[in-house]
Amino acid sequence: MIHLKGKKALITGGSRGIGRATALLFAQAGSDVAINFLSRKKDAENVRSEIEKAGRECLIFRADISVRSDVEAVVRGVVEKWGKIDILVNNAGIWTYGEMGSMPEDVWAETMKINLDGVFYACNAAVPFMKEKGQGCIINVSSTAAIRGEAFHSHYAASKGALVSLTKSLASELGPYAIRVNCVAPGWVDTEMCAEVFSDPAFRREVQESIPLRRIPPPEDIAGPILFLASDLARHITGEVLNVNGGSVLCA
């Protein structure tokens, strides 16, 4: 019932984790997919191979999402190849440790450049093409940290909180152009980003027990809601934050 036939999607950070799962699910739903990678070319090529097996086309670009010229080059490359971008998923991001009072400025700056500036660069580059076509869909990947905060990761929480505000602002601004803008806010997810902390079995159990559904989801459980928001089933939804956290953070 959910399909993206004929759609062209750009997913940042699509070589692994949530981005990879989303790219593969979009392809299964009928969309051609473009992804970027920074250093893991092999991973990106594997994603492309899987997408091609599904009968869809995949473009891969080496790009640093924190560099405006890199992001603009990716958007231009997609439009030059396919003539449009129907769906933009801003997924690329980092999660690092930072204790307030001793956090180096470069740690704060790196998080903001990747998690927030990179989303701005992608939206700013893609929106003119969406306006030209008179339609589009943007999905930003935030975090439950944006809602509840996160000790020792305040820089991460701040960057993800900004994405919520950006989502709501762009939804209002771009709605008249038939461009929908929504946000998915995952809680804990079993990805490489969390591999180090989850290597401690006791901590993993503690996290799992803190989630009402008592499970730490794989990235595919986040890709599904992203697919829904990208589909026509969500055609009257914009400016929303869809929390996908097993009930660990409940908000009105």
N, C-alpha and C positions, 0 to 999 in steps of 0.2 A: 504493500500500500504506500509506503514511503519510497519515493524515487527522486533522483536528480538527473533524469535523462536529459541530455543536451547541455548540461551545465558545465561551466569551467570554474574550478576552485583553486585558490592559492592558500596553502597552509604553511605558516612559518614554523620552523622547528619540526618539520615533518619526517625526519629521518629516524626518530625513536620516540618511545613513550606515548603520551596522549596524541601527539601529532601524527605519529606513524599509524596508530590504531584508527585515527580519524581519516587519514588518507586512504587506507585500505577499505574502510567502511563506505566512504564516499564513492570509491570506484565500484564496489559491489552494488551500490545504488544507481550506478549509471553515469557518474560524473568523471570527466577528465580532471586530473589533479596535477598541480605544480607544487613542489616543495623546495625548501632551501636547506642547506647544511653549511656548517662552518669548517669542521675538520674531519668529520666522519663520512667521507665520500663512499666508502664501501657500504655503509648502512643505507645511505640514500639510494645507491644503485640497487640494493636488495629490495627496497620499497618499490622502486620503479619496475623491477622484474615481477614482483607480486601483482602490481597494478596491471601490467601488460598481460599477465596470465588471466586476469579478470576481463580482458578484452577492452581495456580503456587505455588512454594515452597518459603518460606521465612525463613532466618536465622537471629536471633537477637543476638547481643553481647553487653555486658556492657564493654565500653572502653572509657578511657580518650584520646581524639585524640592528646593531647599535650604530651603524654607519649609514647616514642618510643616502649617500650616493650608491651604496650597495643595494639598499632596499628599492630605490627608484629604478635601478637597472633591472632588478627582478621583475617589478611590475611592468616595465616597458617590454621586457622579454616575453612575458606572458601575453600581453596585448598584441605584440607583433606576430606571435605565433598563432594565437587563437582569436584575436580580434575583440576580446572582451574578458572581463573578470566578473563572473556572476556572484561568487562567494569568496569572502576573505575571512580566514580563520587566523586570528592573532594568538598563536599558541606558544611561540618561543619565549623562554624565560629561565631564570636561574634562582636558586634558593641557597643562600650562604649564611654563615653564622656572623652575628654582629652584636656585641654587648655595648649598650649605650654607656658612654663615659670612657670607652677605650676603642671604639670602632674607628678604624682608619677611614679617612675621607674617600680614598679610592674605592673602598668596599661599598660605601653608600653610593658613590657615583656610578660604579659599574652596574649595580642593580637597577638604578633609575634609567641608565642608558639602554639597557637591554629590555627590562620589563615594561617600561613606560615610553621612553623615547622611540623605541623600535615600533611600538604600536602606532604612535603618532606618525612616524615616517610612512608606514604601510598604508594607513588610512588616508593620509594627505596625498599620497601618490595614486591610490586606487579610486578614490571618490570621484574625481573628474571623469573617469571612464565610465563609472556606474551612472553618473548623472547623464552622460551622453546617451547611454542606452535606456535611460528612464526606469531603471530597476537595479536592485542589488541587495546583498545580505552580508552583514559584517557580524562576526561572532568573536568576542574577546574572552580569553580564558583567564579568569581571575582566581580567587581562592577564598576559602572560608576565613583565612587570616585577614581578609579585607573587612570582615564583619566583626570578628571577635578580637582581632589583634593577635600577636604572637610574640611572647617574650623571647629575647635574644635574636629575634628576626624582625625587628621593627622596620627596618629598611625594606624588607620583602613585603610586609603587611602594608606599608605605606604605598608602595608601588602598585599593589593589587587593589587597594582601596581607591586609588586614583583612577584605575580602569573602570571601576563601577560608576564613578562620576562622569568619566568620559563617555561611557556607554549611554547613560541617560541623556547627556547633553547632545550627543550626536543623533540619538533616536529622534529627539525633538527637531533638531536642525535639518535632518535628512529625510524625515518622513514625507514631506511634500514631493520629494523626488522618487517616491516608492522604494526607498532604500531603508531596509530594516536593520536595526543595530541591537544586538542582545549580548548577554554575558552568561557564561557558565562558570560556576564557582565550585571547584572540586574541594573535597576535604583530603584526607590521606589517600594516596593512591600507590599501588605497588609498582613503582617505576624505578628506573636507574637513579633518578634524582634522590630517592629515599633509600637507596640500597645500603648506604653506609650506616644510617641510624637503625635500619631494620636488621642489620647484621647482628644486633644484640637481641637474642630471643626474648629476654625479659621485657625489653622496651616494646618489641613488636606485640607481645601479648597484652601489655598495658594499653597500647593504642587500640588494639582490636576490642578489648573489653570496654573501652570508653565510647565505642560506637554502638548505638542501639541495635542496629542490624547485625552486630557482632562479626563483621567481615571487613577486610581491607580489600577494596576492589581492584581489579586489573584495569589497565587503561581503556579497554574496550567498554567498560561501564560508564566512562566519561564521553567516549566517542559517540555513543548512542544518543544522548541528549543533544550533543552538538549537531548530529544529523537531523534530529527532529526540528531544531531551530532553523536549520538551513532549508528545510523542506516546505512545500506549500501547506502542509498541515499547520504550520505556524505562521501563516501569511498575515494574520491579524495580531501578531505578537511583536512588540518592539519596546525597547527600553527596559526590558526585564532582566533580572538576575536569577538564573535557575541554579539553586544550590543542590549539589550532588554529593552528599556526605554521609549517607546512611542514617541521617537523623542526629548527627553529632552536634550540629549547630542549627537551632530552630529560630527563625525570625519571621516577623509579620511581613 
